[in-house]
Amino acid sequence: TLSNGMQVGVLRPHLGVGFTCGDEECFEFFKDVINPIVQGWHGFDPATQTHKPDLDYDKVVFSAEQQKTFEDYVKSTRIRAARNISGFSLPAGSSKEDRLAVEEVLKAAFGMLPDNLKGTYFPLGELQGAQEEELQAGGFLFQKPGPMQLLGAAGAGRDWPSGRGIFHNPEKTVLCWCNEEDQCRIIAMENGGDVKGVFTRFCQLSNAIKEAAEGTGKKLMEHPNLGFLGTCPSNLGTGLRASVMIVLPELNQDPHKLEEICEGFDLQPRGSSGEHSAAVGAKWDISNKQRIGFSEVELVQKMIDGVTKLITLEQKMHAESGGAAAKALAEAASKL
């Protein structure tokens, strides 16, 4: 209902865009609410514009020199996106039965992945305590949303942990989350700054999940104007978030200025532990802000180009200050 959709905006007006979708039909039934949100957040008009997908990773320009520079500053790279299966409710509006049905479809799809993406699915309720702690410590696993968080307020935490789980390969460079914010969140990640390598694996995973879902007689939620559909209107279109965890001691001295600079590059800075968190050790999570109106290739390229400019600015400030911020950071770390 409209009441369910706007619940998160009423209870937690400072989080997100103030609206979540409970199923695929919401995008038609509540388009008078959702379309202005999409236009305001993404600068994209669903009534007149068409989404343009592009998962050809060979088009991304990322030179050997850029990669070498990234390796000096970037601690890890992650590219993720939401994928949802048509015919089932989205997590904020899902019943326990629907959630379990989605889990079965995804388990079948995971079993059909090609050899280079193969892994194991772990139901959340069957994880041992040590397993869960290890996965969460490494940033691989999601947690139950609390009542003060967007997903908790939206109702996506019901019947926890039933129907939730994580799929990953042995190296944990390919992951899928089942029934968190969306039915399936696909993730490619690794330590270091090889953005193109991570994007290549992401594209392979995205295509494989789509083919595997179709192999089970299902299809993904896709719309000609809105692209891939998901729970939050901020994650439509590509649904893609390409991010790097990067240490920026000089720029970290003025977080508000860093936010302004990132805004100019269509980037979104977050703290070390996600939105609304501090940048511990000057480590920032920098990602593309837009999700729709640009293809996957274009968004990853915008992130690479923007982060390259941030690094250049960081280097310039470091030279001008004699590395004062980095020295202070190192000194503080040595006292811990």
C-alpha positions in Angstrom: 0.0 0.0 0.0 1.0 3.7 -0.2 1.1 3.7 3.6 3.7 0.8 3.6 5.8 2.5 0.9 6.0 5.9 2.7 6.5 4.3 6.1 10.3 4.6 6.1 10.0 8.3 5.1 7.6 9.0 8.0 9.5 7.0 10.6 13.1 7.9 9.5 12.9 11.0 7.4 16.7 11.6 7.5 17.4 8.3 5.7 17.3 7.5 2.0 14.7 8.9 -0.3 11.7 8.3 1.9 10.0 5.5 0.0 10.4 1.8 -0.5 8.7 -0.6 -2.9 7.1 -3.9 -1.8 6.7 -5.5 -5.3 7.1 -4.9 -9.0 3.6 -3.4 -9.4 4.5 -0.5 -7.1 6.3 1.2 -9.9 3.1 1.5 -11.9 0.6 1.9 -9.1 2.6 4.6 -7.3 4.4 6.2 -10.3 3.1 9.6 -9.4 5.1 9.3 -6.2 8.1 7.3 -7.4 8.8 9.1 -10.7 9.4 12.5 -9.1 11.7 10.8 -6.5 13.7 9.2 -9.4 13.9 12.6 -11.2 15.0 14.4 -8.1 17.6 11.9 -7.0 19.0 10.8 -10.3 18.2 13.7 -12.7 16.4 11.1 -14.8 12.8 11.4 -16.1 11.2 7.9 -16.4 8.4 9.3 -18.5 10.6 10.5 -21.3 14.0 8.7 -20.9 15.0 5.1 -21.5 17.5 3.1 -19.5 20.6 2.0 -21.5 22.4 -1.1 -20.1 26.0 -2.0 -21.1 28.0 -4.7 -19.5 30.9 -4.8 -22.0 33.8 -4.5 -19.6 36.3 -4.2 -22.4 35.0 -0.7 -22.9 36.3 0.6 -19.6 39.5 2.6 -19.8 41.9 1.9 -17.0 45.6 2.2 -17.8 48.4 0.3 -16.2 49.6 3.6 -14.8 46.3 4.4 -13.3 46.1 0.9 -11.7 49.6 1.3 -10.2 48.5 4.7 -8.7 45.3 3.2 -7.4 47.3 0.4 -5.7 49.1 3.0 -3.7 45.9 4.5 -2.2 43.1 2.0 -2.6 42.7 -0.7 0.0 39.8 -2.6 -1.7 37.4 -2.4 -4.6 33.8 -3.5 -4.6 31.1 -3.5 -7.3 27.6 -4.5 -6.4 24.0 -4.3 -7.8 20.5 -5.5 -7.0 18.8 -8.2 -8.9 15.2 -9.2 -8.2 13.0 -12.0 -9.6 9.8 -11.2 -11.3 6.6 -12.7 -9.7 7.8 -12.4 -6.1 7.5 -9.6 -3.6 10.5 -7.4 -2.7 11.9 -7.9 0.8 10.1 -4.8 2.3 6.7 -6.3 1.4 7.6 -10.0 1.4 5.8 -12.8 3.2 7.8 -15.7 4.8 6.5 -18.0 2.1 7.6 -15.7 -0.8 11.0 -15.2 0.8 11.6 -18.9 1.0 10.4 -19.3 -2.6 12.9 -16.7 -3.7 15.7 -18.5 -1.8 14.9 -21.7 -3.6 15.1 -20.0 -7.0 18.4 -18.4 -6.2 19.9 -21.7 -4.8 19.0 -23.3 -8.1 20.6 -20.4 -10.0 23.8 -20.6 -7.9 24.1 -24.2 -8.8 24.0 -23.3 -12.5 26.8 -20.8 -12.4 29.9 -21.4 -14.6 33.1 -22.9 -13.1 34.9 -19.6 -12.6 32.0 -18.3 -10.5 31.1 -21.4 -8.5 30.8 -21.3 -4.8 28.6 -22.4 -1.8 25.3 -21.1 -0.4 25.1 -20.7 3.3 21.6 -20.1 4.9 22.0 -17.4 7.5 20.2 -19.4 10.2 22.7 -22.3 9.7 25.9 -20.3 10.1 28.0 -21.1 13.1 28.8 -18.2 15.4 32.5 -18.2 14.4 31.6 -18.3 10.7 29.2 -15.4 11.0 31.7 -13.3 13.0 34.5 -14.0 10.4 32.2 -13.0 7.5 31.0 -9.8 9.2 34.5 -8.8 10.2 35.6 -9.1 6.6 32.7 -7.0 5.4 31.3 -10.0 3.5 28.0 -10.4 5.4 25.0 -8.3 6.1 23.4 -7.9 9.6 19.8 -7.8 10.8 18.5 -4.3 10.2 17.6 -2.5 13.4 14.5 -0.4 14.0 16.5 2.8 13.5 17.8 1.8 10.1 16.1 2.2 6.8 15.4 -1.5 6.1 14.2 -2.1 9.7 11.7 0.8 9.4 10.6 -0.5 5.9 9.8 -3.9 7.3 12.5 -5.9 5.6 13.7 -7.5 8.8 10.6 -9.7 9.5 11.0 -13.4 10.2 14.8 -13.0 10.6 16.9 -15.0 9.6 14.5 -17.2 7.7 15.0 -17.2 3.9 18.3 -15.2 4.1 21.7 -16.3 3.2 25.0 -15.7 1.5 26.7 -17.3 -1.5 30.4 -16.9 -2.1 33.3 -18.5 -3.9 36.3 -19.9 -1.9 38.2 -16.7 -2.5 35.3 -14.5 -1.4 35.7 -12.4 -4.6 32.2 -13.3 -5.8 29.3 -13.0 -3.4 25.5 -12.9 -3.5 23.3 -11.8 -0.6 19.8 -13.4 -0.5 16.8 -11.4 0.8 18.6 -8.5 2.4 17.5 -5.1 0.9 16.7 -6.8 -2.4 16.1 -10.5 -3.3 19.6 -10.8 -4.6 22.6 -8.5 -4.3 25.4 -9.5 -6.5 28.9 -8.5 -5.5 32.4 -8.7 -7.0 35.2 -7.5 -4.8 38.9 -7.9 -3.9 41.7 -6.2 -2.0 43.6 -3.5 -3.9 42.6 -1.2 -6.8 42.1 -3.4 -9.9 38.8 -1.8 -10.7 38.6 -3.2 -14.2 39.4 -6.7 -13.0 36.6 -6.5 -10.4 34.2 -5.0 -13.0 34.9 -7.9 -15.4 34.0 -10.4 -12.7 30.9 -8.4 -11.9 29.6 -8.4 -15.5 30.2 -12.1 -15.7 28.3 -12.7 -12.5 25.4 -10.4 -13.6 25.0 -12.2 -16.9 25.3 -15.6 -15.3 22.6 -14.9 -12.7 20.2 -13.6 -15.4 20.8 -16.7 -17.5 20.5 -19.0 -14.5 17.2 -17.5 -13.4 15.9 -17.9 -16.9 17.1 -21.5 -16.8 14.8 -22.1 -13.9 11.8 -20.6 -15.9 12.0 -17.2 -14.2 13.1 -13.7 -15.3 14.5 -10.7 -13.6 12.5 -7.6 -12.8 13.4 -5.2 -15.6 11.6 -2.1 -17.0 12.4 -0.4 -20.4 12.5 3.0 -18.7 13.6 2.2 -15.2 16.0 -0.7 -15.9 16.5 -3.2 -13.1 13.9 -2.7 -10.4 14.6 -2.8 -6.7 13.3 -1.9 -3.2 14.7 1.6 -3.1 14.2 4.2 -5.9 17.8 5.2 -5.4 18.9 1.8 -6.8 17.1 1.6 -10.1 18.5 1.4 -13.6 21.8 -0.3 -13.4 21.4 -0.6 -9.6 25.2 -0.5 -9.7 27.4 0.9 -7.0 31.1 0.8 -7.8 33.3 1.8 -4.8 36.8 1.9 -3.5 38.0 2.1 0.1 40.7 4.7 -0.2 42.9 6.5 2.3 43.0 10.2 1.9 44.8 11.9 4.9 45.0 15.4 3.4 41.4 15.5 2.0 40.2 14.0 5.3 41.1 17.1 7.2 37.9 18.8 5.8 35.2 16.2 5.2 32.7 18.8 4.1 35.1 20.1 1.4 35.7 16.5 0.3 31.9 16.0 0.0 31.7 19.1 -2.2 34.6 17.9 -4.4 33.0 14.5 -4.8 29.7 16.1 -5.7 31.4 17.8 -8.6 32.6 14.4 -9.9 29.2 12.7 -9.3 30.7 10.7 -6.6 29.4 9.9 -3.1 31.7 9.7 -0.1 30.8 7.5 2.9 32.7 6.7 6.1 34.6 3.5 6.8 31.5 1.7 7.9 29.0 3.0 5.4 26.6 6.0 5.3 26.6 8.3 8.3 29.8 6.8 9.8 33.2 8.3 10.4 36.2 7.8 8.1 38.4 5.9 10.6 42.1 6.3 9.7 41.1 8.7 6.9 39.7 5.7 5.0 36.8 6.7 2.8 34.3 4.7 0.8 34.0 6.5 -2.5 31.4 5.5 -5.1 29.3 6.6 -8.0 26.2 8.4 -6.9 24.0 7.9 -10.0 22.4 4.5 -10.8 20.2 5.3 -13.8 20.6 7.5 -17.0 24.1 6.0 -17.5 25.2 2.5 -18.4 27.2 0.2 -16.1 30.3 0.9 -18.2 29.8 4.7 -18.0 29.3 4.7 -14.2 32.4 2.6 -13.6 34.3 5.0 -15.9 33.0 8.0 -14.0 34.1 6.4 -10.7 37.6 5.7 -12.1 38.0 9.2 -13.5 36.7 10.9 -10.4 38.9 8.9 -8.0 41.9 9.5 -10.3 41.3 13.3 -9.8 40.9 12.9 -6.0 44.2 11.1 -5.9 45.9 13.8 -7.9 44.5 16.4 -5.5 45.6 14.4 -2.5 49.1 14.2 -4.0 49.2 17.9 -4.6 48.1 18.7 -1.0 50.6 16.1 0.4 53.5 17.9 -1.5 52.4 21.3 -0.3 52.1 20.3 3.4 55.1 18.0 3.4 52.9 15.1 4.3 51.8 16.6 7.6 48.4 14.9 7.6 49.8 11.4 6.7 52.5 11.8 9.4 49.9 12.8 12.0 47.7 9.8 11.0 50.7 7.4 11.3 51.6 8.8 14.7 48.1 8.4 16.0 47.9 4.9 14.7 51.2 4.0 16.4 49.7 5.0 19.8 46.7 2.6 19.5 
